[in-house]
Amino acid sequence: MKKADIVVIGAGVVGLAITQRLSASGKKIILLERHNTFGQDASTRNSEVIHGGMYYPTASLKACLCVEGNRMLYEICSRNDIACKKTGKLIIANTDNEIKNVEEIYQQGLTNHVPGLRIIDEREIKAIEPNIRARYALYSPETGILDVQELMQYFETASLENSVDVRYDHEVIDLAKNSDGYFVTVKTADGGVETFVTDVLINAAGMFADKISALLGIDIDGNHYKIYWVKGEYFNISKRHAGKITHLVYPTPTTVSLGIHVRLRFDGTMSLGPSAIYVDEINYDVDPAYVKQFYEEGKEYLPFLEYADLSPDISGIRAKRQAQNEDAQDFIIRNEEDKGLPGFINLVGIDSPGLTACPAIAEMVADIYRNL
Ligand SMILES: Cc1cc2nc3c(=O)[nH]c(=O)nc-3n(C[C@H](O)[C@H](O)[C@H](O)COP(=O)(O)OP(=O)(O)OC[C@H]3O[C@@H](n4cnc5c(N)ncnc54)[C@H](O)[C@@H]3O)c2cc1C
């Protein structure tokens, strides 16, 4: 049986960031991923936005790790030639209610120590984004976009250089613990079954983080660890509008999402999304029937948009701890020692801003690891 110091489950951007960070320690690390390569779920199916951190409640993990992750990500990107761009972002308002909402986000952003935030009026909005309709906006200069594929490739390469044993097509199907450590059983693509033993087990399984927790006997409902899948679809905006918008433009958020916003690509093309629909299966098809909803929501602040400009793009599924009609929930990142599972570092409910936060999450996990 193969023995490791650390086993990480899940090669999304979070599992990869943690693996890369811990690999510098020289410990024997195995990274297990059920797909045949990294980042096939949420990590490549998102807006690729480096968020500022203004939405999240005071002192929450989301607020702290997003603000810190934002700073760290730009640094990682610039040091390693990973494409990124500080586009800046506008959260816009057109009604009195939306203005009130934007002011609250501004205050929350100040409390969260998000740098550079300021309110701008219609005249200034027109000067920097002449093609949108907005009376009022919160401007965040530190928000931007990055190439997640390049980021994950960097984490994977750096981990391999530090001798991490990266195993794709390895799906964790069973877990057990005794005095020798954690026993991790996987099913491989060819139908084989293999078991590894490890001192430390890290759960970065995204949409399946609750199932992994349950394999070690954790009461999912009692601990509020149940993961709800919330699908977000995107629609492309015709290339003829490329370059018409240069900042990320967001409406005010809903209780489950940041709203259907303009997603920017490096070549100037754009899409609208993501929507937010609770689902119970993994199906990444984009339903063309939603085009009307996207058109109506987009048209509110993009006067140039025509119905025929929209066509289905990608979709992703968020791994949320928030049930339908419930308040937003924070990340869980902890050593489960108090549940009789010392050395089981559990990450549950890593929805947005998980991409932005990933290097700060990795730092937090490294701290937990140091203090085991
Ligand atoms: C539509 C959408 C838009 C978003 N936009 C943004 C954004 O703009 N900015 C931002 O900061 N965040 C954004 N997010 C959130 C961000 O994408 C996620 O927080 C982040 O990708 C989570 O990474 P992860 O590694 O935890 O999860 P994942 O990328 O889902 O990785 C988990 C991995 O675990 C593997 N796995 C699961 N079970 C097993 C098992 N039993 N055995 C082996 N492997 C297993 C999976 O195959 C998967 O590869 C968005 C998310 C969505 C869905």
The ligand as a Gaussian input file, in Angstrom:
#p B3LYP/6-31G(d) Opt

LIG

0 1
 C      -20.634000      30.045000     -12.899000
 C      -19.527000      30.336000     -11.921000
 C      -18.892000      31.567000     -11.933000
 C      -17.875000      31.846000     -11.028000
 N      -17.150000      33.002000     -11.162000
 C      -16.104000      33.223000     -10.327000
 C      -15.280000      34.361000     -10.512000
 O      -15.419000      35.106000     -11.483000
 N      -14.297000      34.599000      -9.613000
 C      -14.078000      33.783000      -8.540000
 O      -13.216000      34.081000      -7.712000
 N      -14.815000      32.643000      -8.384000
 C      -15.783000      32.353000      -9.265000
 N      -16.512000      31.198000      -9.143000
 C      -16.157000      30.257000      -8.077000
 C      -14.933000      29.446000      -8.448000
 O      -15.023000      28.984000      -9.771000
 C      -14.850000      28.278000      -7.471000
 O      -14.905000      28.768000      -6.154000
 C      -13.548000      27.504000      -7.633000
 O      -13.338000      27.140000      -8.971000
 C      -13.613000      26.276000      -6.737000
 O      -12.486000      25.491000      -6.999000
 P      -12.404000      24.030000      -6.409000
 O      -11.044000      23.541000      -6.726000
 O      -12.834000      24.068000      -4.978000
 O      -13.560000      23.229000      -7.151000
 P      -13.546000      22.448000      -8.579000
 O      -12.917000      23.242000      -9.640000
 O      -14.949000      21.994000      -8.811000
 O      -12.612000      21.229000      -8.265000
 C      -12.977000      20.152000      -7.451000
 C      -12.319000      18.918000      -8.031000
 O      -12.526000      17.820000      -7.171000
 C      -12.660000      16.669000      -7.993000
 N      -13.352000      15.615000      -7.244000
 C      -14.590000      15.668000      -6.708000
 N      -14.894000      14.497000      -6.107000
 C      -13.804000      13.698000      -6.264000
 C      -13.511000      12.368000      -5.877000
 N      -14.407000      11.616000      -5.201000
 N      -12.311000      11.841000      -6.187000
 C      -11.395000      12.592000      -6.874000
 N      -11.628000      13.855000      -7.296000
 C      -12.823000      14.409000      -6.981000
 C      -13.505000      17.178000      -9.157000
 O      -13.434000      16.322000     -10.262000
 C      -12.903000      18.553000      -9.389000
 O      -11.882000      18.535000     -10.352000
 C      -17.515000      30.885000     -10.055000
 C      -18.141000      29.635000     -10.058000
 C      -19.124000      29.344000     -10.996000
 C      -19.719000      27.979000     -11.035000

